[in-house]
């Protein structure tokens, strides 16, 4: 196992664990709060983070194989996120946390199996205007950063809440 991959996997787990710890302590009113600048509820955002781990790892695996990521744009992501928000508007805390724990565990295990050569492999990524990015960058910017990014926004939503 690559030491770098192992560290990345651990950081992915740390982010999800922090998100889960925050979400687990929320009451029903807090779970339903809209996230500032986002509009989705806290619960939907937690479920969103959980639901995209498999996609993020699949895309990183595409790069690790030296293949480009094509057809993924901000418009595609916005549409996917909007559909997810509608479909999961009533998600329960138990459902979201179970999905988060299961998917992050699988994502971290998959990332932990990457070799250094796979982490260093680069190919064009449509989401970044075709820039040739490494699998490691993609992992860091998506599967790793995602939970931290949304946790910060959720904490902002919770400021001043009982």
Backbone as ProteinMPNN parsed JSONL, in Angstrom:
{"seq_chain_A": "XXXXXXXXXXXXXXXXXXXXXXXXXXXXXXXXXXXXXXXXXXXXXXXXXXXXXXXXXXXXXXXXXXXXXXXXXXXXXXXXXXXXXXXXXXXXXXXXXXXXXXXXXXXXXXXXXXXXXXXXXXXXXXXXXXXXXXXXXXXXXXXXXXXXXXXXXXXXXXXXXX", "coords_chain_A": {"N_chain_A": [[0.838, -1.18, 0.0], [0.506, 2.203, -0.795], [2.086, 4.785, 0.978], [1.297, 7.442, 0.718], [-1.303, 7.119, -0.32], [-2.506, 5.853, 1.817], [-2.432, 7.888, 3.751], [-4.069, 9.804, 2.499], [-6.489, 8.387, 2.482], [-6.964, 8.207, 5.239], [-7.333, 10.905, 5.855], [-9.652, 11.453, 4.434], [-11.452, 9.902, 5.887], [-11.289, 11.247, 8.359], [-12.465, 13.752, 7.784], [-15.103, 12.997, 7.163], [-15.823, 11.828, 9.57], [-15.808, 14.056, 11.261], [-17.891, 15.537, 10.127], [-20.001, 13.728, 10.54], [-20.032, 13.629, 13.356], [-20.818, 16.224, 14.001], [-23.357, 16.336, 12.723], [-24.697, 14.274, 14.019], [-25.297, 15.307, 16.515], [-27.36, 17.084, 16.122], [-30.59, 18.619, 16.487], [-34.042, 18.185, 15.388], [-34.951, 20.607, 14.275], [-32.561, 21.925, 13.679], [-31.475, 20.134, 11.835], [-33.134, 20.584, 9.714], [-32.552, 23.153, 8.913], [-31.84, 25.666, 6.453], [-28.854, 25.795, 4.542], [-26.67, 28.494, 4.494], [-26.183, 30.388, 1.515], [-26.504, 28.207, -0.048], [-28.978, 26.866, 0.217], [-30.04, 24.308, 0.391], [-31.191, 21.983, 2.871], [-29.568, 21.277, 6.029], [-29.633, 18.529, 6.539], [-30.042, 17.443, 3.95], [-27.67, 18.245, 2.753], [-25.742, 16.814, 4.228], [-26.484, 14.214, 3.484], [-26.011, 14.475, 0.752], [-23.171, 14.781, 0.647], [-22.474, 12.233, 1.556], [-23.586, 10.663, -0.481], [-22.106, 11.159, -2.786], [-19.526, 10.15, -2.562], [-18.933, 7.582, -3.835], [-18.998, 8.341, -6.561], [-17.021, 10.32, -6.695], [-14.714, 8.82, -6.121], [-14.774, 7.001, -8.208], [-14.337, 8.712, -10.394], [-11.768, 9.653, -9.736], [-10.431, 7.243, -10.0], [-10.652, 6.888, -12.722], [-8.878, 8.867, -13.655], [-6.577, 7.84, -12.451], [-6.156, 5.665, -14.01], [-5.197, 6.833, -16.22], [-6.995, 7.905, -17.956], [-9.13, 10.418, -19.43], [-11.452, 12.647, -17.76], [-14.526, 13.246, -18.895], [-17.271, 15.291, -19.91], [-18.194, 16.062, -17.431], [-19.314, 18.805, -15.892], [-19.798, 22.079, -14.377], [-22.473, 22.723, -14.727], [-23.633, 20.19, -15.079], [-23.088, 19.083, -12.567], [-24.538, 20.882, -10.94], [-27.149, 20.335, -11.785], [-27.342, 17.627, -11.04], [-27.072, 17.913, -8.252], [-29.335, 19.479, -7.66], [-31.438, 17.744, -8.366], [-30.92, 15.691, -6.549], [-31.433, 17.043, -4.143], [-34.203, 17.445, -4.255], [-35.158, 14.794, -4.411], [-34.317, 13.794, -1.947], [-35.316, 15.355, 0.064], [-36.671, 14.843, 2.44], [-34.921, 13.354, 3.987], [-33.848, 11.343, 6.686], [-31.963, 11.767, 9.726], [-30.776, 9.41, 10.636], [-30.748, 7.827, 8.292], [-29.079, 9.357, 6.592], [-26.674, 9.468, 8.05], [-26.012, 6.771, 8.215], [-25.576, 6.167, 5.517], [-23.458, 7.917, 5.034], [-21.43, 6.88, 6.714], [-21.114, 4.278, 5.65], [-20.481, 4.764, 2.896], [-18.198, 6.425, 3.066], [-16.403, 4.754, 4.267], [-16.049, 2.771, 2.313], [-15.065, 4.387, 0.254], [-12.667, 5.402, 1.356], [-11.28, 3.011, 1.682], [-10.971, 2.259, -0.998], [-9.444, 4.401, -2.021], [-7.189, 4.056, -0.457], [-6.003, 1.913, -1.681], [-4.745, 2.838, -3.929], [-1.846, 3.132, -5.943], [1.377, 4.801, -5.821], [2.044, 5.499, -8.428], [-0.456, 5.51, -9.663], [-1.678, 7.596, -8.226], [-0.162, 9.696, -9.191], [-0.808, 9.752, -11.86], [-2.046, 11.592, -14.621], [-4.626, 13.289, -16.405], [-6.758, 14.971, -18.796], [-9.401, 16.979, -17.403], [-12.714, 17.634, -17.617], [-14.241, 19.231, -15.903], [-12.474, 21.095, -15.037], [-11.809, 22.748, -17.198], [-10.492, 21.094, -19.003], [-7.941, 20.82, -18.004], [-4.952, 19.009, -17.355], [-5.011, 16.951, -14.76], [-3.865, 15.372, -11.731], [-4.657, 12.185, -10.267], [-4.34, 12.233, -7.517], [-4.661, 14.991, -6.912], [-7.341, 15.264, -7.649], [-8.612, 13.55, -5.832], [-7.971, 14.869, -3.435], [-9.253, 17.34, -3.858], [-11.891, 16.65, -4.031], [-13.133, 14.016, -2.842], [-11.764, 14.187, -0.387], [-11.778, 16.963, 0.48], [-14.484, 17.636, 0.365], [-16.266, 16.967, 2.561], [-15.213, 18.578, 4.614], [-15.566, 21.119, 3.513], [-18.402, 21.336, 3.311], [-19.06, 20.942, 5.992], [-18.067, 23.26, 7.211], [-19.83, 25.155, 6.144], [-22.215, 24.213, 7.198], [-21.759, 24.57, 9.929], [-21.747, 27.348, 9.95], [-24.431, 27.832, 9.356], [-25.523, 26.933, 11.704], [-24.755, 28.728, 13.611], [-25.672, 30.648, 16.376], [-27.963, 29.208, 16.754], [-30.294, 27.455, 18.846]], "CA_chain_A": [[0.0, 0.0, 0.0], [1.217, 3.473, -0.857], [1.971, 5.61, 2.181], [0.49, 8.608, 0.348], [-2.704, 6.702, -0.432], [-2.982, 5.581, 3.177], [-2.652, 9.195, 4.383], [-5.263, 10.377, 1.869], [-7.647, 7.639, 2.978], [-7.186, 8.614, 6.629], [-7.869, 12.28, 5.857], [-11.047, 11.349, 3.986], [-12.203, 9.412, 7.056], [-11.334, 12.307, 9.372], [-13.462, 14.737, 7.378], [-16.443, 12.417, 7.299], [-16.093, 11.644, 11.0], [-16.149, 15.373, 11.81], [-19.228, 15.84, 9.635], [-20.944, 12.843, 11.237], [-20.125, 14.045, 14.759], [-21.637, 17.435, 14.026], [-24.727, 15.997, 12.336], [-25.297, 13.39, 15.017], [-25.757, 16.094, 17.653], [-28.37, 18.063, 15.732], [-32.007, 18.34, 16.72], [-34.828, 18.184, 14.15], [-34.986, 21.954, 13.705], [-31.24, 22.189, 13.11], [-31.356, 19.251, 10.678], [-33.939, 21.157, 8.631], [-32.097, 24.51, 8.587], [-31.179, 25.848, 5.158], [-27.443, 26.16, 4.608], [-26.493, 29.792, 3.83], [-25.503, 30.386, 0.227], [-26.727, 26.922, -0.674], [-30.419, 26.689, 0.162], [-30.428, 22.965, 0.804], [-31.18, 21.795, 4.316], [-28.398, 20.612, 6.601], [-29.791, 17.088, 6.314], [-29.821, 17.13, 2.535], [-26.247, 18.429, 2.472], [-25.035, 15.657, 4.796], [-26.778, 13.078, 2.596], [-25.308, 14.758, -0.503], [-21.761, 14.416, 0.813], [-22.423, 10.774, 1.635], [-23.987, 10.006, -1.726], [-21.188, 11.356, -3.912], [-18.231, 9.473, -2.403], [-18.636, 6.604, -4.903], [-18.753, 9.043, -7.828], [-15.715, 10.976, -6.593], [-13.662, 7.805, -6.208], [-14.804, 6.467, -9.573], [-13.672, 9.688, -11.263], [-10.335, 9.599, -9.417], [-9.93, 5.996, -10.592], [-10.526, 7.155, -14.157], [-7.599, 9.565, -13.822], [-5.5, 6.923, -12.058], [-5.943, 4.778, -15.154], [-4.67, 7.629, -17.32], [-8.085, 8.291, -18.846], [-9.698, 11.728, -19.125], [-12.822, 12.796, -17.27], [-15.227, 14.017, -19.911], [-18.704, 15.491, -19.723], [-18.508, 16.541, -16.086], [-19.226, 20.265, -15.876], [-20.525, 22.697, -13.264], [-23.902, 22.604, -15.026], [-24.011, 18.801, -14.803], [-23.092, 18.93, -11.102], [-25.656, 21.652, -10.391], [-28.365, 19.572, -12.075], [-27.318, 16.44, -10.186], [-27.312, 18.345, -6.875], [-30.725, 19.918, -7.549], [-32.28, 16.531, -8.364], [-30.691, 15.018, -5.272], [-32.113, 17.808, -3.089], [-35.64, 17.172, -4.348], [-35.389, 13.382, -4.115], [-33.962, 13.456, -0.569], [-35.727, 16.477, 0.922], [-37.122, 14.343, 3.739], [-33.975, 12.374, 4.515], [-33.689, 11.343, 8.141], [-30.584, 11.794, 10.208], [-30.279, 8.031, 10.677], [-30.466, 7.399, 6.913], [-27.919, 10.085, 6.069], [-25.456, 9.066, 8.765], [-25.676, 5.401, 7.831], [-24.993, 6.249, 4.177], [-22.16, 8.576, 5.168], [-20.449, 5.937, 7.292], [-20.867, 3.182, 4.71], [-19.81, 5.215, 1.675], [-16.845, 6.918, 3.316], [-15.569, 3.583, 4.547], [-15.719, 2.175, 1.018], [-14.233, 5.335, -0.49], [-11.331, 5.421, 1.955], [-10.63, 1.733, 1.358], [-10.591, 2.301, -2.415], [-8.326, 5.35, -2.155], [-6.038, 3.452, 0.191], [-5.405, 0.906, -2.569], [-4.053, 3.478, -5.054], [-0.377, 3.135, -5.909], [1.941, 6.127, -6.086], [1.952, 5.738, -9.868], [-1.848, 5.883, -9.942], [-1.916, 8.935, -7.671], [0.546, 10.651, -10.035], [-1.336, 9.746, -13.227], [-2.803, 12.801, -14.948], [-5.364, 13.318, -17.669], [-7.65, 16.132, -18.851], [-10.627, 16.918, -16.607], [-13.654, 18.605, -18.179], [-14.694, 20.138, -14.843], [-11.418, 22.094, -14.893], [-11.479, 23.257, -18.531], [-9.586, 20.182, -19.684], [-6.592, 20.808, -17.421], [-4.494, 17.663, -16.989], [-4.883, 16.875, -13.303], [-3.525, 14.057, -11.194], [-5.659, 11.508, -9.445], [-4.201, 12.713, -6.147], [-5.325, 16.29, -6.812], [-8.788, 15.067, -7.72], [-9.018, 12.988, -4.538], [-7.883, 15.924, -2.422], [-10.213, 18.401, -4.109], [-13.263, 16.153, -4.009], [-13.466, 13.095, -1.742], [-11.181, 14.641, 0.879], [-12.21, 18.322, 0.832], [-15.929, 17.809, 0.31], [-16.897, 16.965, 3.891], [-14.739, 19.765, 5.335], [-16.209, 22.262, 2.869], [-19.803, 21.423, 3.72], [-19.114, 21.081, 7.447], [-17.886, 24.683, 7.521], [-21.074, 25.836, 5.806], [-23.225, 23.783, 8.175], [-21.468, 25.278, 11.185], [-22.202, 28.719, 9.746], [-25.891, 27.776, 9.473], [-25.881, 26.634, 13.103], [-24.377, 29.829, 14.516], [-26.781, 31.314, 17.031], [-29.116, 28.308, 16.91], [-30.36, 26.789, 20.159]], "C_chain_A": [[0.882, 1.242, 0.0], [1.005, 4.252, 0.435], [1.111, 6.837, 1.891], [-0.988, 8.257, 0.276], [-3.3, 6.446, 0.944], [-3.292, 6.893, 3.908], [-3.906, 9.859, 3.806], [-6.528, 9.698, 2.398], [-7.983, 8.049, 4.408], [-7.794, 10.013, 6.698], [-9.32, 12.306, 5.391], [-11.919, 10.903, 5.156], [-12.345, 10.5, 8.12], [-12.394, 13.355, 9.036], [-14.872, 14.229, 7.561], [-16.807, 12.208, 8.767], [-16.465, 12.97, 11.656], [-17.552, 15.785, 11.371], [-20.27, 15.007, 10.368], [-21.119, 13.261, 12.694], [-20.994, 15.288, 14.895], [-23.101, 17.085, 13.767], [-25.429, 15.171, 13.399], [-25.869, 14.161, 16.201], [-26.873, 17.078, 17.344], [-29.778, 17.634, 16.128], [-32.754, 18.477, 15.393], [-34.847, 19.556, 13.482], [-33.651, 22.294, 13.047], [-31.02, 21.365, 11.835], [-32.061, 19.855, 9.456], [-33.495, 22.561, 8.206], [-31.531, 24.581, 7.172], [-29.728, 26.287, 5.377], [-27.268, 27.477, 3.849], [-25.709, 29.673, 2.526], [-25.724, 29.122, -0.572], [-28.221, 26.694, -0.872], [-30.897, 25.311, 0.548], [-30.392, 22.884, 2.315], [-29.886, 21.122, 4.748], [-28.469, 19.117, 6.319], [-29.53, 16.674, 4.886], [-28.342, 17.256, 2.194], [-25.425, 17.262, 3.031], [-25.249, 14.441, 3.898], [-26.064, 13.246, 1.252], [-23.836, 14.348, -0.416], [-21.616, 12.897, 0.804], [-22.652, 10.121, 0.278], [-22.978, 10.154, -2.851], [-19.812, 10.709, -3.728], [-17.967, 8.448, -3.513], [-18.311, 7.257, -6.249], [-17.365, 9.672, -7.809], [-14.574, 9.978, -6.733], [-13.62, 7.185, -7.604], [-14.087, 7.411, -10.539], [-12.169, 9.728, -10.998], [-9.705, 8.343, -10.018], [-9.762, 6.128, -12.102], [-9.19, 7.84, -14.44], [-6.43, 8.643, -13.503], [-5.17, 5.939, -13.166], [-5.398, 5.51, -16.371], [-5.727, 8.083, -18.307], [-8.66, 9.641, -18.452], [-11.084, 11.62, -18.494], [-13.496, 13.74, -18.245], [-16.695, 14.154, -19.549], [-19.119, 15.931, -18.335], [-18.244, 18.04, -16.076], [-19.951, 20.796, -14.65], [-22.027, 22.587, -13.49], [-24.409, 21.193, -14.728], [-24.084, 18.581, -13.296], [-24.258, 19.676, -10.47], [-26.976, 20.915, -10.609], [-28.461, 18.338, -11.181], [-27.65, 16.813, -8.743], [-28.763, 18.782, -6.674], [-31.674, 18.725, -7.517], [-32.137, 15.787, -7.041], [-31.464, 15.719, -4.165], [-33.612, 17.54, -3.086], [-35.939, 15.736, -3.904], [-35.168, 13.032, -2.644], [-34.332, 14.55, 0.427], [-36.135, 16.018, 2.325], [-36.179, 13.349, 4.386], [-33.863, 12.489, 6.038], [-32.209, 11.36, 8.502], [-29.999, 10.383, 10.202], [-29.908, 7.535, 9.281], [-29.186, 8.058, 6.389], [-26.631, 9.635, 6.738], [-25.045, 7.643, 8.412], [-25.018, 5.39, 6.458], [-23.609, 6.886, 4.228], [-21.109, 7.588, 5.666], [-20.107, 4.806, 6.324], [-20.05, 3.669, 3.509], [-18.412, 5.751, 1.924], [-15.903, 5.761, 3.616], [-15.123, 2.931, 3.239], [-14.803, 3.086, 0.207], [-12.804, 5.351, 0.044], [-10.58, 4.131, 1.636], [-10.149, 1.736, -0.091], [-9.407, 3.236, -2.632], [-7.061, 4.753, -1.56], [-5.329, 2.408, -0.657], [-4.669, 1.529, -3.767], [-2.547, 3.348, -4.853], [0.107, 4.567, -6.111], [1.843, 6.478, -7.569], [0.536, 6.156, -10.248], [-2.161, 7.277, -9.411], [-1.293, 10.012, -8.558], [0.014, 10.721, -11.466], [-2.207, 10.979, -13.443], [-3.473, 12.648, -16.302], [-6.275, 14.543, -17.644], [-8.942, 15.901, -18.061], [-11.559, 18.031, -17.09], [-14.13, 19.622, -17.146], [-13.715, 21.289, -14.638], [-10.896, 22.538, -16.259], [-10.459, 22.389, -19.272], [-8.17, 20.17, -19.154], [-6.202, 19.376, -17.066], [-4.178, 17.617, -15.487], [-4.559, 15.465, -12.855], [-4.692, 13.479, -10.41], [-5.565, 11.989, -8.007], [-4.87, 14.068, -5.976], [-6.834, 16.105, -6.776], [-9.319, 14.487, -6.41], [-9.034, 14.08, -3.483], [-8.965, 16.981, -2.611], [-11.663, 17.935, -4.027], [-13.514, 15.265, -2.795], [-12.93, 13.567, -0.395], [-11.771, 15.983, 1.326], [-13.713, 18.454, 1.031], [-16.588, 17.881, 1.686], [-16.469, 18.186, 4.699], [-15.434, 21.025, 4.819], [-17.651, 22.425, 3.363], [-19.953, 21.536, 5.236], [-18.954, 22.539, 7.849], [-19.163, 25.463, 7.232], [-22.191, 25.466, 6.787], [-23.002, 24.483, 9.501], [-21.905, 26.735, 11.105], [-23.734, 28.789, 9.905], [-26.331, 27.613, 10.914], [-25.537, 27.759, 14.054], [-25.616, 30.515, 15.057], [-28.02, 30.462, 17.191], [-29.1, 27.682, 18.293], [-29.967, 25.331, 20.09]], "O_chain_A": [[1.882, 1.309, 0.715], [-0.118, 4.364, 0.926], [0.29, 7.231, 2.72], [-1.831, 9.013, 0.758], [-4.455, 6.78, 1.204], [-4.302, 6.992, 4.605], [-4.713, 10.413, 4.552], [-7.512, 10.364, 2.72], [-9.154, 8.219, 4.749], [-8.677, 10.267, 7.517], [-10.123, 13.091, 5.894], [-12.993, 11.459, 5.388], [-13.413, 10.65, 8.714], [-13.136, 13.793, 9.916], [-15.739, 14.947, 8.059], [-17.96, 12.389, 9.16], [-17.344, 13.006, 12.516], [-18.316, 16.325, 12.171], [-21.31, 15.528, 10.772], [-22.236, 13.25, 13.211], [-21.812, 15.383, 15.81], [-23.982, 17.501, 14.52], [-26.621, 15.351, 13.649], [-26.829, 13.71, 16.824], [-27.289, 17.832, 18.224], [-30.114, 16.449, 16.108], [-32.156, 18.846, 14.382], [-34.769, 19.653, 12.257], [-33.625, 22.89, 11.97], [-30.441, 21.859, 10.868], [-31.635, 19.658, 8.317], [-34.019, 23.099, 7.231], [-30.826, 23.671, 6.736], [-29.43, 27.056, 6.29], [-27.669, 27.577, 2.689], [-24.711, 28.958, 2.444], [-25.181, 28.981, -1.668], [-28.676, 26.373, -1.97], [-32.036, 25.149, 0.986], [-29.655, 23.622, 2.968], [-29.201, 20.484, 3.948], [-27.481, 18.509, 5.908], [-28.87, 15.665, 4.636], [-27.817, 16.454, 1.422], [-24.508, 16.779, 2.367], [-24.299, 13.722, 3.588], [-25.572, 12.272, 0.683], [-23.323, 13.655, -1.295], [-20.745, 12.349, 0.129], [-21.99, 9.144, -0.069], [-22.987, 9.354, -3.787], [-19.007, 10.721, -4.659], [-16.875, 8.444, -4.082], [-17.448, 6.778, -6.984], [-16.619, 9.574, -8.784], [-13.575, 10.265, -7.393], [-12.544, 6.882, -8.118], [-13.324, 6.968, -11.397], [-11.379, 9.828, -11.938], [-8.57, 8.383, -10.492], [-8.844, 5.553, -12.687], [-8.461, 7.444, -15.35], [-5.413, 8.659, -14.196], [-4.048, 5.439, -13.254], [-5.163, 4.908, -17.419], [-5.399, 8.591, -19.379], [-8.679, 9.982, -17.269], [-11.79, 10.628, -18.676], [-13.087, 14.89, -18.401], [-17.29, 13.252, -18.959], [-20.306, 16.151, -18.094], [-17.107, 18.488, -16.231], [-20.642, 20.046, -13.96], [-22.778, 22.379, -12.537], [-25.5, 21.028, -14.181], [-25.028, 17.967, -12.8], [-24.901, 19.156, -9.558], [-27.823, 20.877, -9.717], [-29.522, 18.037, -10.634], [-28.419, 16.115, -8.082], [-29.358, 18.49, -5.637], [-32.613, 18.703, -6.722], [-33.124, 15.31, -6.482], [-32.087, 15.059, -3.334], [-34.22, 17.422, -2.022], [-36.858, 15.498, -3.121], [-35.763, 12.079, -2.141], [-33.736, 14.655, 1.499], [-35.951, 16.756, 3.292], [-36.595, 12.576, 5.249], [-33.794, 13.586, 6.593], [-31.339, 11.017, 7.7], [-28.85, 10.189, 9.804], [-28.871, 6.895, 9.105], [-28.323, 7.392, 5.817], [-25.614, 9.442, 6.072], [-23.854, 7.345, 8.321], [-24.023, 4.696, 6.247], [-22.693, 6.439, 3.538], [-20.025, 7.483, 5.093], [-18.944, 4.424, 6.196], [-19.046, 3.055, 3.149], [-17.523, 5.56, 1.094], [-14.729, 5.8, 3.248], [-13.953, 2.582, 3.081], [-13.875, 2.614, -0.449], [-11.846, 5.316, -0.728], [-9.382, 4.159, 1.353], [-9.048, 1.269, -0.382], [-8.469, 2.893, -3.352], [-5.973, 4.931, -2.109], [-4.181, 2.057, -0.383], [-4.035, 0.808, -4.538], [-2.044, 3.443, -3.734], [-0.66, 5.438, -6.523], [1.588, 7.629, -7.921], [0.351, 7.058, -11.065], [-2.84, 8.056, -10.08], [-1.831, 11.114, -8.667], [0.348, 11.648, -12.205], [-2.996, 11.363, -12.579], [-2.97, 11.982, -17.206], [-6.535, 15.095, -16.574], [-9.498, 14.802, -18.046], [-11.236, 19.215, -16.987], [-14.396, 20.771, -17.498], [-14.091, 22.341, -14.12], [-9.689, 22.686, -16.453], [-9.665, 22.891, -20.066], [-7.282, 19.582, -19.771], [-7.017, 18.617, -16.542], [-3.187, 18.186, -15.03], [-4.927, 14.489, -13.509], [-5.584, 14.196, -9.957], [-6.587, 12.14, -7.338], [-5.579, 14.281, -4.992], [-7.522, 16.723, -5.963], [-10.376, 14.903, -5.937], [-9.996, 14.206, -2.725], [-9.535, 17.465, -1.633], [-12.571, 18.764, -3.959], [-14.066, 15.74, -1.802], [-13.579, 13.366, 0.631], [-12.221, 16.1, 2.466], [-14.16, 19.307, 1.798], [-17.393, 18.779, 1.936], [-17.291, 18.772, 5.403], [-15.837, 21.887, 5.599], [-18.06, 23.509, 3.778], [-20.893, 22.172, 5.711], [-19.65, 23.003, 8.752], [-19.535, 26.344, 8.006], [-23.009, 26.309, 7.155], [-23.956, 24.941, 10.131], [-22.382, 27.293, 12.093], [-24.252, 29.717, 10.527], [-27.393, 28.101, 11.303], [-25.983, 27.749, 15.201], [-26.5, 30.915, 14.3], [-29.031, 30.936, 17.709], [-28.037, 27.409, 18.85], [-29.974, 24.641, 21.11]]}, "name": "protein", "num_of_chains": 1, "seq": "XXXXXXXXXXXXXXXXXXXXXXXXXXXXXXXXXXXXXXXXXXXXXXXXXXXXXXXXXXXXXXXXXXXXXXXXXXXXXXXXXXXXXXXXXXXXXXXXXXXXXXXXXXXXXXXXXXXXXXXXXXXXXXXXXXXXXXXXXXXXXXXXXXXXXXXXXXXXXXXXXX"}
